[in-house]
Amino acid sequence: MGLQPLEFSDCYLDSPWFRERIRAHEAELERTNKFIKELIKDGKNLIAATKSLSAAQRKFAHSLRDFKFEFIGDAETDDERCIDASLREFSNFLKNLEEQREIMALSVTETLIKPLEKFRKEQLGAVKEEKKKFDKETEKNYSTIDKHLNLSAKKKDSHLQEADIQVEQNRQHFYELSLEYVCKLQEIQERKKFEFVEPMLSFFQGMFTFYHQGHELAKDFNHYKMELQINIQNTRNRFEGTRSEVEELMNKIRQHPKDHKRASQFTAEGYLYVQEKRPAPFGSSWVKHYCMYRKAAKKFNMIPFEHRSGGKLGDGEVFFLKECTKRHTDSIDRRFCFDVEAADRPGISLTLQAFSEEERKQWLEALGGKESLFHSFNRAIIPRPEGSAQLDKMGFTILRKCISAVETRGINDQGLYRVVGVSSKVQRLLSMLMDVKTCNEVDLENSIDWEVKTITSALKQYLRSLPEPLMTYELHGDFIVPAKSGSPESRVNAIHFLVHKLPEKNKEMLDILVKHLTNVSNHSKQNLMTVANLGVVFGPTLMRPQEETVAAIMDLKFQNIVVEILIENHEKIFRTPPDTTFPEPTCLSASPPNAPPRQSKRQGQRTKRPVAVYNLCLELEDGDSSNPPKEDTPTSSVDSLSSPSPTTAAVHGPLGPDKNHLLADGGSPGDWAAPIHSGGLEGMSYVLSCQNGVSYQQDLDPSQTRSPMVQWLNPQSPTTPSSNSAVTPPSPRLSPFPVSPASVVDKPPESVTSRKARAVYPCEAEHSSELSFEIGAIFEDVQTSREPGWLEGTLNGKRGLIPQNYVKLL
């Protein structure tokens, strides 16, 4: 049962039941007032909590943005670069999300708190004032009546008549107030239903808008998330392979540490204790030094180093050795000692102590002292023991038999080549295949005695047992070079060139194997062996360094990339000759730029709803330019790392490993044989891509050095020194200086109107409104588009959209 209505006629009766109904209405309004007061308090607490959450999220985003991964070695894979940039992507995503949360917090104040406070103050407050008047008038009315009724009847008629009139006026005034108060009570009971609920609806609408915008941000983020998951999976797969190799090397060194000492420029090096004599009566002290000796120059270096003090490096001492003699225990109360004498300090000897007698003999041998042991501190590269496997007619027979069996019986088997067979069975099969007497008797295609995993493991074992890897020790470093940097096209061209430098038998066997692996990858939906997975399996099988070191193992991931490129470009590499106009690559110190990320057109199409759209092209904030991921994922990138790089490649140029120069070179092929410092950089420029799509340019100093390998990595670049080439900015991790618009020469244009432009990157249209073009294409009538980050132009009579950071205005 709800509140009973207040009848206006009851105001004149003013019955006890009428008063009860009024009190019920007043009690309900008081409850509503307290509720709204508490709700306003909770709303303000909600706003404060939202701001605290937003501040915490921003702090979290800022922490993500400031952290940068380091990597082992001299280069990263494309997947690793994308992972490196992911923290900044996450940071930008959170930043965009918190901007929407701030808007929601402000809307809570405007749409909920203020309207409720206004309703409570103006409406409920007005009723309270009316109640005060009504109570006061009630008291006055009945007091007047009581007083009037107590008047004596003996008063004069005129006086009584005047009193009657006065009482009647008071009663009429009371009735009017009562009517107004009753009207107000009923009005506020009805008004609160919409005056109170309408702000709540606006509040929830704002909240729904926030969550909807978060959903839109997540949709925009989804394609990047999917690509990043592939990057992470590829990196994890490579990590597993690398870890097993590192553990194997560690175990080898643990068993035979002397056989795995790294080759060094020093004849001998290691820790020695040096006797430092003190004035009497203090005697002498022994200080640990790291000593290095070059026998050819007779140069001896000593550097004091104490591990217990946090690895503090002291000031070193260098002298030229005159002679070295062994100290016997009858002349000194310490073992393993020997004396050295410097050429510039004749007659003054320095006493050194080795860790053991064996090490003392080695030092004496290296220093030309007595009782020398003919043992070198540096090991030569230990050749791998030759197995019985050879690259001969029998080897080709083994390869073809295994491939034929795999393609006949198990091309769709899940984990093909990744699932290994039983070791004893694999060795038995391989022995039978390598035996001339039993090879022809082995029927792999029809026999159920040999499982597919046994056959694939035997094939891999044969390739590993070759005296030299199929892609040779000699060309190992050359194959790794293009995989570490450069554009996708330059990588393919470089590897194409190198494959045709392989010995004929190696190239023929590699052709047969890669053709088979291409067929395996074509069935990846069934066997799950994508190009990337096959690269992980066959990278260490087809390529390996001559010397086993951790640094070489860190290059395993680049071996995988080389194999991926071979599989993806089998027809081109093995069926067409390489471009003979390209000189032979000698070294790598720079790579051309990868195409910058294209602005998503979805951003410009959402004009009907005010949604903060996730932008993949990162902002240049605080002088920190990031490595942006690519906007769209080519089909091959799902399977391979040889796909276009999503980030700017980190390249170590001639200025040292800490400098990053990404160059698109002009120049003639003759520059190849020139020294690194002989190249010119005339007409080259940096192009810094910002979030709004505007490009900043900065001409490079022609006096800067360049690598002779640049032409190889960007064969499509113009050959005239005066041609301008697009150059991506230095990586923020390698550049200590912030990049800001104030530091560039050419200011960004406000707008582009009726100009010409030249393409500095190739582009394939993804929509009917876009233009496809190659490097060097000239666009006519180029104008600014309404789409952020895009231009409109005409090419070959067709007009369409052009990514602004893919072209240079003329």
Secondary structure, DSSP 8 states (H G I E B T S, - for coil): -------TTHHHH--HHHHHHHHHHHHHHHHHHHHHHHHHHHHHHHHHHHHHHHHHHHHHHHHHHH-----SSS---HHHHHHHHHHHHHHHHHHHHHHHHHHHHHHHIIIIIHHHHHIIIIIIHHHHHHHHHHHHHHHHHHHHHHHHHTS-TTS-HHHHHHHHHHHHHHHHHHHHHHHHHHHHHHHHHHHHHHHHHHHHHHHHHHHHHHHHHHHHHHHHHHHHHHHHHHHHHHHHHHHHHHHHHHHHHHHHHHH-GGGG----SSSEEEEEEEEEE-STTS-EEEEEEEEEEETTTTEEEEEEEEGGGTSEE---EEEEEEEEEE--TTTSSSSSEEEEEETTSTT-EEEEE-SSHHHHHHHHHHHT-SS-----SS---------S--SSHHHHHHHHHHHHHHHHH-TT-TTTTTS---HHHHHHHHHHHHSHHHHTT--TTT-SSS-HHHHHHHHHHHHHHSSS-TT-STTHHHHHHHHHSS-HHHHHHHHHHHHTTS-HHHHHHHHHHHHHHHHHHHTHHHH---HHHHHHHHHHHH---SS--HHHHTTHHHHHHHHHHHHHTHHHHHHS---TTS------S-B---------THHHH-TTS------SS---BTTB------SS--GGGGT-TTS--SS----B-TT-TT-B-B----S-GGGGGS-GGG---TT-EEEEE-TTS-EEEEE--TTS---TTHHHH-TTS-SSTT---------TTT--S---GGG-SB---S---SEEEEESS-B--SSTTB--B-TT-EEEEEEE-SSTTEEEEEETTEEEEEEGGGEEE-
